[in-house]
Amino acid sequence: MEVEGRPYFFGDIGCWSERTEVHKAASLGEAARLQQLIRSGASVNTVAVDSITPLHEACGRGQAQCARLLLDAGAQVDPRNVDGSTPLCDACSAGSFECVRLLLEHGAKANPALTSRTASPLHEACMGGNSDCVKLLVATGARLEAYDLYYGTPLHVACSHGNTNCARVLLNAGAKVNAARLHETPLHHAAKLMLVDMIELLVEFGANVYARDKRDKKPIDYTTPSSPSAVCLQFYENTPPSLQQQCRVAVRNMLGTRALEVIGQLDMPKLIIKYLCHQ
Protein backbone atom coordinates (compact mmCIF):
# COMPACT_ATOMS: atom_id res chain seq x y z
CA MET A 1 0.00 0.00 0.00
CA GLU A 2 1.42 3.36 -1.02
CA VAL A 3 0.63 6.74 0.43
CA GLU A 4 1.99 9.80 -1.36
CA GLY A 5 4.71 7.77 -3.01
CA ARG A 6 6.28 6.35 0.14
CA PRO A 7 5.72 3.14 2.16
CA TYR A 8 2.88 3.24 4.67
CA PHE A 9 3.25 1.70 8.12
CA PHE A 10 0.40 1.11 10.57
CA GLY A 11 2.04 3.07 13.36
CA ASP A 12 3.65 5.69 11.16
CA ILE A 13 3.75 8.97 13.10
CA GLY A 14 6.89 10.47 11.67
CA CYS A 15 9.60 9.00 9.50
CA TRP A 16 10.43 5.31 9.17
CA SER A 17 13.85 3.99 10.02
CA GLU A 18 15.69 0.92 11.17
CA ARG A 19 15.92 0.60 14.95
CA THR A 20 17.62 3.78 16.13
CA GLU A 21 19.93 4.60 19.02
CA VAL A 22 16.92 6.16 20.74
CA HIS A 23 15.08 2.83 20.50
CA LYS A 24 18.07 0.99 21.92
CA ALA A 25 18.60 3.37 24.83
CA ALA A 26 14.88 3.31 25.71
CA SER A 27 14.79 -0.46 25.62
CA LEU A 28 17.88 -0.90 27.80
CA GLY A 29 16.87 1.76 30.33
CA GLU A 30 19.89 3.93 29.55
CA ALA A 31 18.32 7.16 30.76
CA ALA A 32 21.49 9.26 30.61
CA ARG A 33 22.22 8.12 27.07
CA LEU A 34 18.61 8.73 26.03
CA GLN A 35 18.63 12.22 27.50
CA GLN A 36 21.85 12.99 25.61
CA LEU A 37 20.32 11.80 22.33
CA ILE A 38 17.19 13.90 22.89
CA ARG A 39 19.26 17.01 23.65
CA SER A 40 21.25 16.45 20.47
CA GLY A 41 18.04 16.57 18.45
CA ALA A 42 17.23 12.89 17.94
CA SER A 43 13.58 12.24 17.14
CA VAL A 44 11.53 10.53 19.84
CA ASN A 45 8.79 9.62 17.33
CA THR A 46 10.81 7.75 14.73
CA VAL A 47 9.02 4.55 13.75
CA ALA A 48 11.23 1.50 13.33
CA VAL A 49 10.63 -2.05 12.11
CA ASP A 50 7.06 -3.25 12.79
CA SER A 51 6.05 0.35 13.51
CA ILE A 52 7.64 0.29 16.94
CA THR A 53 8.43 3.63 18.56
CA PRO A 54 10.96 4.28 21.33
CA LEU A 55 8.03 4.61 23.73
CA HIS A 56 6.90 1.09 22.83
CA GLU A 57 10.42 -0.11 23.60
CA ALA A 58 10.59 1.62 26.98
CA CYS A 59 7.13 0.52 28.12
CA GLY A 60 7.52 -3.05 26.90
CA ARG A 61 10.62 -3.35 29.09
CA GLY A 62 9.18 -1.48 32.06
CA GLN A 63 11.68 1.38 31.72
CA ALA A 64 9.59 4.07 33.41
CA GLN A 65 12.37 6.68 33.62
CA CYS A 66 13.04 6.43 29.90
CA ALA A 67 9.32 6.52 29.15
CA ARG A 68 9.03 9.76 31.12
CA LEU A 69 11.94 11.31 29.22
CA LEU A 70 10.34 10.40 25.91
CA LEU A 71 6.94 11.75 26.87
CA ASP A 72 8.43 14.97 28.23
CA ALA A 73 10.26 15.35 24.92
CA GLY A 74 7.04 15.10 22.94
CA ALA A 75 6.62 11.39 22.24
CA GLN A 76 3.10 10.58 21.09
CA VAL A 77 1.37 8.57 23.79
CA ASP A 78 -0.87 6.27 21.74
CA PRO A 79 0.98 5.19 18.56
CA ARG A 80 0.21 1.67 17.36
CA ASN A 81 2.72 -0.89 16.21
CA VAL A 82 2.08 -3.27 13.31
CA ASP A 83 0.00 -5.52 15.60
CA GLY A 84 -2.10 -2.61 16.80
CA SER A 85 -0.60 -2.47 20.29
CA THR A 86 -0.10 0.88 22.00
CA PRO A 87 2.64 1.58 24.56
CA LEU A 88 -0.03 1.14 27.25
CA CYS A 89 -0.74 -2.37 25.97
CA ASP A 90 2.97 -3.15 26.15
CA ALA A 91 3.32 -1.68 29.65
CA CYS A 92 0.39 -3.78 30.85
CA SER A 93 1.83 -6.89 29.24
CA ALA A 94 5.13 -6.23 31.01
CA GLY A 95 3.29 -5.66 34.30
CA SER A 96 4.96 -2.28 34.79
CA PHE A 97 2.71 -0.35 37.16
CA GLU A 98 4.90 2.76 36.93
CA CYS A 99 4.75 2.84 33.13
CA VAL A 100 1.01 2.24 33.16
CA ARG A 101 0.44 5.07 35.63
CA LEU A 102 2.74 7.39 33.69
CA LEU A 103 1.02 6.74 30.37
CA LEU A 104 -2.46 7.23 31.83
CA GLU A 105 -1.32 10.51 33.42
CA HIS A 106 -0.23 11.63 29.95
CA GLY A 107 -3.61 10.83 28.44
CA ALA A 108 -3.13 7.31 27.09
CA LYS A 109 -6.41 5.67 26.10
CA ALA A 110 -7.50 2.94 28.49
CA ASN A 111 -9.87 1.70 25.77
CA PRO A 112 -8.11 1.90 22.38
CA ALA A 113 -10.11 0.39 19.54
CA LEU A 114 -9.53 -3.36 19.38
CA THR A 115 -8.11 -4.89 16.22
CA SER A 116 -8.04 -8.49 15.04
CA ARG A 117 -4.41 -8.70 16.16
CA THR A 118 -4.36 -7.10 19.58
CA ALA A 119 -6.16 -7.19 22.90
CA SER A 120 -7.03 -4.25 25.14
CA PRO A 121 -4.67 -2.96 27.86
CA LEU A 122 -6.97 -4.59 30.45
CA HIS A 123 -6.70 -7.95 28.69
CA GLU A 124 -2.92 -7.61 28.66
CA ALA A 125 -2.78 -6.73 32.37
CA CYS A 126 -4.95 -9.74 33.25
CA MET A 127 -2.77 -11.96 31.11
CA GLY A 128 0.35 -10.71 32.89
CA GLY A 129 -1.22 -11.14 36.31
CA ASN A 130 -0.54 -7.66 37.66
CA SER A 131 -3.59 -6.89 39.81
CA ASP A 132 -2.32 -3.38 40.63
CA CYS A 133 -2.30 -2.55 36.92
CA VAL A 134 -5.79 -4.01 36.64
CA LYS A 135 -7.01 -1.84 39.54
CA LEU A 136 -5.52 1.27 37.96
CA LEU A 137 -7.07 0.56 34.56
CA VAL A 138 -10.47 -0.17 36.08
CA ALA A 139 -10.31 3.07 38.09
CA THR A 140 -9.51 4.93 34.86
CA GLY A 141 -12.58 3.55 33.12
CA ALA A 142 -11.28 0.50 31.26
CA ARG A 143 -14.18 -1.49 29.85
CA LEU A 144 -14.78 -4.62 31.90
CA GLU A 145 -16.59 -6.37 29.06
CA ALA A 146 -14.21 -5.45 26.24
CA TYR A 147 -14.47 -8.47 23.97
CA ASP A 148 -11.47 -9.92 22.21
CA LEU A 149 -11.98 -12.35 19.33
CA TYR A 150 -9.50 -14.89 20.69
CA TYR A 151 -9.69 -14.41 24.45
CA GLY A 152 -13.20 -13.21 25.25
CA THR A 153 -13.48 -10.75 28.14
CA PRO A 154 -10.70 -9.70 30.56
CA LEU A 155 -12.25 -12.06 33.13
CA HIS A 156 -11.83 -14.95 30.70
CA VAL A 157 -8.17 -14.01 30.36
CA ALA A 158 -7.58 -13.73 34.10
CA CYS A 159 -9.16 -17.14 34.70
CA SER A 160 -7.51 -18.91 31.77
CA HIS A 161 -4.12 -17.71 33.03
CA GLY A 162 -4.81 -18.60 36.65
CA ASN A 163 -4.60 -15.04 37.92
CA THR A 164 -7.06 -15.15 40.82
CA ASN A 165 -6.20 -11.71 42.20
CA CYS A 166 -6.93 -10.09 38.84
CA ALA A 167 -10.21 -11.99 38.62
CA ARG A 168 -11.16 -10.74 42.10
CA VAL A 169 -10.50 -7.11 41.09
CA LEU A 170 -12.66 -7.51 37.97
CA LEU A 171 -15.49 -9.22 39.80
CA ASN A 172 -15.53 -6.63 42.58
CA ALA A 173 -15.68 -3.93 39.91
CA GLY A 174 -18.77 -5.54 38.39
CA ALA A 175 -17.47 -7.82 35.63
CA LYS A 176 -20.06 -10.33 34.40
CA VAL A 177 -19.17 -13.66 35.97
CA ASN A 178 -21.09 -15.73 33.40
CA ALA A 179 -19.89 -13.93 30.27
CA ALA A 180 -19.43 -16.51 27.54
CA ARG A 181 -17.07 -16.97 24.64
CA LEU A 182 -18.35 -19.77 22.41
CA HIS A 183 -20.47 -20.75 25.45
CA GLU A 184 -17.31 -21.13 27.54
CA THR A 185 -17.45 -19.25 30.84
CA PRO A 186 -14.65 -18.12 33.17
CA LEU A 187 -15.61 -21.04 35.43
CA HIS A 188 -14.78 -23.48 32.63
CA HIS A 189 -11.27 -21.99 32.53
CA ALA A 190 -10.86 -22.23 36.30
CA ALA A 191 -12.02 -25.85 36.20
CA LYS A 192 -9.54 -26.72 33.44
CA LEU A 193 -6.73 -25.37 35.59
CA MET A 194 -8.26 -27.10 38.63
CA LEU A 195 -7.85 -24.00 40.79
CA VAL A 196 -10.08 -24.45 43.84
CA ASP A 197 -9.59 -20.88 45.10
CA MET A 198 -10.65 -19.42 41.77
CA ILE A 199 -13.60 -21.80 41.45
CA GLU A 200 -14.83 -20.75 44.90
CA LEU A 201 -14.35 -17.07 44.06
CA LEU A 202 -16.37 -17.33 40.85
CA VAL A 203 -19.19 -19.27 42.51
CA GLU A 204 -19.34 -16.67 45.30
CA PHE A 205 -20.02 -14.07 42.61
CA GLY A 206 -22.75 -16.20 41.05
CA ALA A 207 -20.99 -18.39 38.48
CA ASN A 208 -23.27 -21.01 36.94
CA VAL A 209 -21.84 -24.46 37.73
CA TYR A 210 -24.22 -26.03 35.21
CA ALA A 211 -23.18 -23.88 32.22
CA ARG A 212 -22.28 -25.94 29.15
CA ASP A 213 -19.74 -24.95 26.51
CA LYS A 214 -19.77 -25.67 22.78
CA ARG A 215 -18.75 -29.27 23.54
CA ASP A 216 -21.76 -29.56 25.86
CA LYS A 217 -19.44 -29.90 28.87
CA LYS A 218 -19.97 -28.44 32.32
CA PRO A 219 -17.00 -27.06 34.30
CA ILE A 220 -16.79 -30.22 36.41
CA ASP A 221 -16.28 -32.27 33.23
CA TYR A 222 -12.85 -30.67 32.85
CA THR A 223 -11.61 -31.75 36.27
CA THR A 224 -9.96 -34.99 37.33
CA PRO A 225 -12.40 -37.23 39.22
CA SER A 226 -11.97 -37.07 43.01
CA SER A 227 -9.55 -34.13 42.74
CA PRO A 228 -10.09 -31.15 45.09
CA SER A 229 -11.51 -29.09 42.22
CA ALA A 230 -13.93 -31.89 41.23
CA VAL A 231 -15.05 -32.34 44.83
CA CYS A 232 -15.54 -28.58 45.11
CA LEU A 233 -17.68 -28.35 41.98
CA GLN A 234 -19.62 -31.47 42.90
CA PHE A 235 -20.47 -29.88 46.24
CA TYR A 236 -21.76 -26.73 44.52
CA GLU A 237 -23.81 -28.82 42.06
CA ASN A 238 -25.42 -30.81 44.86
CA THR A 239 -25.87 -28.00 47.39
CA PRO A 240 -28.24 -25.12 46.62
CA PRO A 241 -26.76 -21.69 47.42
CA SER A 242 -27.89 -20.21 50.71
CA LEU A 243 -30.54 -17.50 50.80
CA GLN A 244 -27.96 -14.93 51.92
CA GLN A 245 -25.68 -15.88 49.02
CA GLN A 246 -28.57 -15.56 46.56
CA CYS A 247 -29.41 -12.15 48.01
CA ARG A 248 -25.82 -10.98 47.66
CA VAL A 249 -25.63 -12.07 44.03
CA ALA A 250 -29.01 -10.48 43.27
CA VAL A 251 -28.03 -7.15 44.84
CA ARG A 252 -24.70 -7.03 43.07
CA ASN A 253 -26.20 -8.01 39.72
CA MET A 254 -28.79 -5.27 40.05
CA LEU A 255 -26.17 -2.62 40.91
CA GLY A 256 -23.61 -3.79 38.35
CA THR A 257 -20.46 -1.68 38.19
CA ARG A 258 -21.85 0.69 40.83
CA ALA A 259 -22.13 -2.06 43.46
CA LEU A 260 -19.21 -1.14 45.72
CA GLU A 261 -20.01 2.56 45.62
CA VAL A 262 -23.70 2.13 46.40
CA ILE A 263 -23.37 -0.67 48.96
CA GLY A 264 -20.88 1.36 50.97
CA GLN A 265 -23.50 4.10 51.38
CA LEU A 266 -26.32 1.85 52.58
CA ASP A 267 -27.75 2.43 56.04
CA MET A 268 -27.19 -1.06 57.42
CA PRO A 269 -24.79 -2.89 59.76
CA LYS A 270 -21.14 -2.88 58.67
CA LEU A 271 -21.05 -6.68 58.85
CA ILE A 272 -23.73 -6.92 56.14
CA ILE A 273 -21.97 -4.31 54.02
CA LYS A 274 -18.71 -6.26 54.30
CA TYR A 275 -20.53 -9.42 53.22
CA LEU A 276 -22.12 -7.73 50.23
CA CYS A 277 -18.72 -6.28 49.24
CA HIS A 278 -16.92 -9.64 49.59
CA GLN A 279 -14.61 -8.22 52.26
Secondary structure as GFF3:
##gff-version 3
##sequence-region A 1 279
A	DSSP	beta_strand	2	3	.	.	.	ID=ss1
A	DSSP	beta_strand	6	7	.	.	.	ID=ss2
A	DSSP	alpha_helix	21	28	.	.	.	ID=ss3
A	DSSP	alpha_helix	31	39	.	.	.	ID=ss4
A	DSSP	three_ten_helix	49	51	.	.	.	ID=ss5
A	DSSP	alpha_helix	54	60	.	.	.	ID=ss6
A	DSSP	alpha_helix	64	72	.	.	.	ID=ss7
A	DSSP	alpha_helix	87	94	.	.	.	ID=ss8
A	DSSP	alpha_helix	97	105	.	.	.	ID=ss9
A	DSSP	alpha_helix	121	128	.	.	.	ID=ss10
A	DSSP	alpha_helix	131	139	.	.	.	ID=ss11
A	DSSP	alpha_helix	154	160	.	.	.	ID=ss12
A	DSSP	alpha_helix	164	173	.	.	.	ID=ss13
A	DSSP	alpha_helix	186	193	.	.	.	ID=ss14
A	DSSP	alpha_helix	196	204	.	.	.	ID=ss15
A	DSSP	three_ten_helix	219	222	.	.	.	ID=ss16
A	DSSP	alpha_helix	228	238	.	.	.	ID=ss17
A	DSSP	alpha_helix	243	255	.	.	.	ID=ss18
A	DSSP	three_ten_helix	256	258	.	.	.	ID=ss19
A	DSSP	alpha_helix	259	263	.	.	.	ID=ss20
A	DSSP	alpha_helix	270	276	.	.	.	ID=ss21
###
